[in-house]
Amino acid sequence: MRKTLVGNHIRKLRFHYDEMTQQQLADKVGVTRQTIVALEKGNYSPSLELAFRIAHAFNLPLEEVFYYGDNTKL
């Protein structure tokens, strides 16, 4: 599967939030754990709605969770 150009900091953020598990995040945003795994690996780009739900779960703006291209800040 091809990696997407939409990257994210989900894995790092989960560990900054009391070591949240993939399952806990998945439950919080209404997806499967496998979806979170695919997002973290860069194998899946979220819908806009899911991206906002994930950002909201971390209480952060969208652009602090997701980025486009090779932007690896954080």
Buried (B, 14 or more C-beta within 10 A) or exposed (E): EEEBEBBBBBEEBBEEEEEBEBEBBBBBBEBEBEBBBBBBEBEBBBEEEBBBBBBBBBEBEEEBBBBEEEEEEE
